Structures are given as structure tokens and as C-alpha cells.
């Protein structure tokens, strides 16, 4: 096995890649653990360090902090996302947070893309036109 299989493009990890999710919709997703994400999650969790260390942070608050960080640093843009009446939903961090927090399967899809190593390999992104 070639070790280069594990090489990713750090720029793509932070700036995101476009991924087709079907029905004419695409998401621009950065990789989980990128520097912006790590910095933001550290900022958001700082007031709760004691609770985190003692494992007493309520799960709903923990989820809220992670979703806030995801909406600000992981789900970066979208195309072709519509409401149930067919009206385009304009991307914003607020709209991203609303969809991520309200739609569990959408959240799972974004997380899956954000953790997919191959999506952030430079040669893969170039081949698929994702960068």
C-alpha cells in the first residue's frame, strides 16, 4: 500500500469541498478537525471546562455547542437546497444551524462527508472538480 493514500490537502480540509448530494443539490463541507473547527470548539467549550472534565455537561448543551461549531466551520455553503414548497433556502450560518439541529439525517450526512478522508485528497478533488 502506498503511504500517499493517507495524504490530504490541508487547504481543502479547511476551505471545504463541494459534494453532490443528489437531486441537484450540493454541499460545501470542510473536514472535521480542521484548524478553524478546533479553534471554534475550544472557544465554545471554554466556559464549560469544569463540567466537561467532570462529565457533567448536559448532552443537549454539548450537542448545541458541536452544532454551532459545525454550522460555522464545517458546513460552509450549499446549492440547490429548498424548503418543502420548492423555495430555495439561502445559505447562512443561521440557516445551517437550523437545518443541522432540526434534521438528524441531514446532520449525519454532513458529518459523514466531513469525516471522509478521500473527499479531501488533492488528487480526488481535482478529478471530481470539488475544489
C-alpha positions in Angstrom: 0.0 0.0 0.0 1.3 3.4 -0.9 1.5 5.7 2.1 0.4 8.6 -0.1 -3.1 7.1 0.2 -3.3 8.9 3.6 -2.2 12.3 2.3 -4.8 15.0 2.2 -4.8 18.6 1.1 -4.9 20.8 4.2 -6.3 23.7 2.3 -9.3 21.6 1.1 -9.8 20.3 4.7 -10.2 23.9 5.9 -11.7 25.6 2.9 -14.1 22.7 2.1 -15.0 20.7 -1.0 -18.3 20.6 -3.0 -20.1 17.3 -2.7 -23.1 16.4 -4.8 -25.8 15.0 -2.6 -28.4 14.3 -5.3 -31.5 16.0 -6.8 -29.3 18.9 -8.0 -28.1 19.8 -4.5 -24.5 20.2 -3.4 -22.9 21.0 0.0 -19.5 22.7 0.6 -18.1 20.8 3.6 -14.8 21.2 5.4 -13.1 18.4 7.3 -13.9 17.7 10.9 -10.8 18.6 13.0 -9.6 21.4 10.7 -7.9 24.3 12.5 -10.9 26.6 12.3 -13.1 23.9 13.8 -10.7 23.1 16.6 -10.3 26.8 17.5 -14.0 27.4 17.5 -14.9 24.3 19.5 -12.2 25.4 22.0 -13.8 28.8 22.3 -17.3 27.5 22.7 -16.4 24.9 25.3 -14.1 27.1 27.4 -16.8 28.2 29.8 -17.7 24.6 30.4 -14.3 23.1 31.0 -15.1 22.1 34.6 -18.3 20.3 33.5 -16.6 18.6 30.6 -13.8 17.3 32.9 -16.3 16.1 35.4 -18.5 14.6 32.7 -21.5 16.7 33.9 -22.1 18.8 30.8 -25.7 18.2 29.8 -25.9 16.2 26.5 -28.2 18.8 24.9 -25.7 21.6 25.6 -22.9 19.5 24.3 -24.8 18.8 21.1 -25.7 22.5 20.8 -22.0 23.5 21.0 -20.9 21.0 18.4 -23.7 22.0 16.0 -22.8 25.7 16.4 -19.2 24.8 15.6 -20.3 22.7 12.6 -22.6 25.5 11.3 -19.7 28.0 11.5 -16.7 25.9 10.3 -17.8 22.6 8.6 -21.0 23.3 6.6 -19.7 26.2 4.6 -22.2 26.7 1.8 -24.8 24.9 -0.3 -26.6 25.0 -3.7 -30.0 23.6 -4.6 -31.4 23.3 -1.0 -35.1 24.0 -1.0 -37.9 24.0 1.5 -40.9 21.7 1.0 -42.6 24.2 -1.2 -39.6 24.3 -3.6 -38.4 27.7 -2.5 -34.6 28.0 -2.3 -33.1 28.2 1.1 -30.3 30.8 1.1 -27.2 29.6 2.9 -26.2 31.4 6.1 -24.6 30.1 9.3 -28.0 30.6 11.0 -29.8 28.6 8.3 -27.1 25.9 8.5 -27.5 25.7 12.3 -31.3 25.4 11.9 -31.0 22.6 9.4 -28.3 20.7 11.3 -30.1 21.0 14.6 -33.6 20.2 13.2 -32.8 17.4 10.7 -30.9 14.5 12.2 -30.3 12.7 8.9 -29.1 15.9 7.2 -26.7 16.4 10.2 -25.5 12.8 9.7 -24.9 13.3 6.0 -22.8 16.4 6.7 -20.8 14.7 9.4 -20.2 11.7 7.1 -18.8 13.9 4.4 -16.7 15.9 6.9 -15.1 12.7 8.1 -14.5 11.1 4.7 -10.7 11.2 4.2 -10.9 10.6 0.4 -13.0 13.7 -0.1 -10.1 15.8 0.9 -7.3 14.1 -1.1 -6.0 16.7 -3.6 -6.0 14.2 -6.5 -9.5 13.1 -5.7 -10.8 16.7 -5.5 -9.1 17.6 -8.8 -10.5 14.6 -10.5 -14.1 15.3 -9.4 -13.9 19.1 -9.7 -14.6 19.6 -6.0 -12.0 22.3 -5.2 
